Amino acid sequence: MLLEVIATTVRDAVLAEQSGADRIELITGILEGGLTPSCGLIDEVVHSTTIPVQVMIRPHSQSFCYDQRDLSVMIKDIQTVKRIGAHGIVLGTLTSERGIDHEALRRLLDEAEGLSVTFHRAFDEASNLEKALEELLAYSQIDRVLTSGGKPNVLDAQEEIRQLVKQTDHSHLRILAGSGLTVSAIPAFLQATGVKEIHFGRGVRMNNNPLHEIDTEQIKSIKNI
C-alpha cells in the first residue's frame, strides 16, 4: 500500500515524510479542493523532502473547464514545476458536458513530458466514470487517477472503486482512492476494493480539521496497517 498525504505548508510536508508518507500532494486552497501553490512553496517543499512531490496544477476553483488563458497559466505553472524539479503534477480537465477535455489535456501533457501525472478528482464529476477511465487509459503519461468513486465519501463507493480497480488491471494506470477514508476503515476498504494507493487530507490532521496541523500519529497508524 502506498500512502499519499496532502501538504499545504513546508512543515506539513516534512511532518508527513517523517511520519511515513510515501508521496506528497502539494496544494494551496485546501478548502477549495486544492489550487496551484506558489513557486516559493514548491521550491522549499521539494528541497526539504526526499519523497515524491506531486504539485497541483489548478488555476481557479470555478470549475474544471479551462479556456485558453487558463491553459496558458497552467502551462507556465508546469514549466515552473519542471524547473524546480518536483516529481510530478496533479491536474484534470473536463468539458461543459462533463466529459474529458482531450484537447486541453493533450496540451498540458505535452508540456509535462518527463513528469509523473495524476488526474485528480475532476474525474468524479464526469458523467460516466467507466467511459472516462477508458479514455484516460489511452494516455501513457497518466500514472494514476485520484477518485472517490463519484461520491462525496469513498467509503460509500466501495463497489464503484472495485470496478475501477478491475478496469485498470494489467495497465500502467493505478486508482488512488481518497476522500472520507478513516484509519479504522482502511483494512476492510482495501480488502473490498483491491486498491494499492490511498490518499489522505483532513483524515490525517488534528481534530479532522483541514486547516489544522498534520497528525503524525494518524499517519504512523496508517503505515502500521
N, C-alpha and C positions, 0 to 999 in steps of 0.2 A: 504494500500500500504506500502511495506517495501522498504526502500532506502539503497542500499549498495554503498559505496564510496571507491575508490582506494586510498590507502595511501602508500607513499614511504619513509616517514620520521616519526619520533615521533610527530613532530609538525603537520604534515598532519593529523595524527590520532586524536590528541587532538582537533584540529580545526573542524574536521568532526563531532566528537561526540558533541562538544559544539554547533554546528550549527543544530543538529537534525538528523544526520545519524543514521540508525538503526544497521548497520553492516559495518565492515571494511574488505576489501580485501587487505592484506599486501603483497607488492611485491617490488622487485627492478627491474632495467632494463625496465622501462616503455616504452621506445621507441622500445624495442624488444618484446613487448606484455606481459611482466612480467616474472621474474625469481625468484628463491628462495632467500629471504632476509637472511641477516646474523643472527647468533644466538643472537648477541647483540641487533640488531634491534627488533627481535621478542620479546625478553625479555622486553625491555624498553616499547614497544607499549602495550603488554599485561598488564604490571603493571602500565601503565599510563592512561588506559582507562577502562571503565566498560562495554561497548557494545561488542558483539561477534567479535572476530578477526579470519578471515579465512586466512591462510597462504599459499601462492603459493608454490607448490612443482613442480618445473620445472628446471632441472639441466643445460639446454642449450636451445638456440633458433634455433638450426639447423633444428629440425623437432619435431613431436610428436611421433616418433618411437624410442623406447629405447632398448638398448642392456643390457646384464647382468650387466655390470659395471655401466651403468646409473641407473638401478634399485637399485643397492647396495647403490648408493649415495642417491637416493630418499627415500629408507627405513631408512637410517640414519637420513635424514632430518625430516622424520615423527616422528621418535623416539625423536628427539630434540623438536619438536613442542609439543608432549605429555608431555615431561619432564617439559617444561616451563609452560604449562597449557593454551595454546591457545584453542579457541573454536573448530576450525576445520581446514581443509585443502582444497586446490583447486588443482585439477590435471586432466589429460586427457591422454589417451593412444590410439594410432592408429597403425594399421598395414600398411605396404607399399602399400597395396591395398585400403587404405582409409576406412577400417572398424575398429570397436572397437577391440583393442588388449585385449582380455579377460584374457589371461594368465598373462600378465603384470598387468592388472587392479586387478585381484584377489590377486596377491602377495602384492600389495600396500594396498588394502583394509583389508587384513588380519592383516597388521601392524597397520592400522588406526582404529582398533576397539575402540569404545568409542568417536570418533571424528565425528563432522559434516563434510560431504563431498560434495563439489561442483565439478561437471565435467565441466571443462572450455571450452573455445571456440575452442579447438581441435574438438569439436563436429561439428562446422561449416565447417570443412574440410572433413567430412565423405561423402562418395559418395551417400548415401541415408539417409537423416535425419530421416525420419519416421521409417526406419528399425533400425537405430542406437538408436533412443529413445526407441523403443520397447525393445531392448536388455538391455538398461540401467535401464529400469523399473524393470528388474528382480533382481536388486541389492538393497536390503532394506537399505544398508548403505548410498546410494547416495541420498541426500536430494533435490538437485536441479541441473539443467543444465543451465549454462550461455551460451546464444546464441544470435546471430543477425539474426537468420533465414537463415543462409547460405549465406548472402550477407554482403558486407562491411559496409553498413549502415542499421541499424534495421528499420529505417523509410521506407525503400524500400522493407521491407519483412513483412509487417503487416499481410497479409493473411497467410504467412508461420508460423508466430508466433501464430496466432489464431488457426491454425490447431494443432500446437504442444501443446498449452494450452489445447485444446479439448482432445487430446490424453492422457493427464495426469489427466483428470478429475477423481475424486474419487480414486486417487492413492496417495502414500506417497511423490511423487516427484513433485517439482514445477519448472516452467520455470522462469528463471531470465533473463530478456531482457536487452541488452546493446549494445553499440557501435553506436554512432551518435545521440542519444537522445538529444533533446533540451528541455528547460523548457517550452517554448511556445507550443511544440508539445505533451506534456505529456497528457493533458486531452483527446484529440482525440485518441491518441495512446492507452490509457488504455481502452477507450470505444470500440475501434475496435478490440482489441486483447483479453481482459479479463485477462491480466497479473496482478499478485498481487505483484511481486517483480521487481524492476528496479535497474540498475547498472550504475554508472557514473564514468568516469575518467576525461578526458580533459574537459568535459562539465561543470564541477564544479571547474575549475581552472581559474586563472586570464588570460584574453586575449585568453581563449580557448587553452592555451599552456600547454601541458603535463608536461613541466619542470618548470612551474610557481607554485606559492603557491595556496593552496585551497582558493576558493572564497566563503566565508561564506554566503554572501548574496544570492548566487545562491542556496546553499543548503537550506537555510531558505525558499526561494521562492518555491522550490520543495515540502518541507514539508507543506507549506501553501496550496498547491494544494491538 
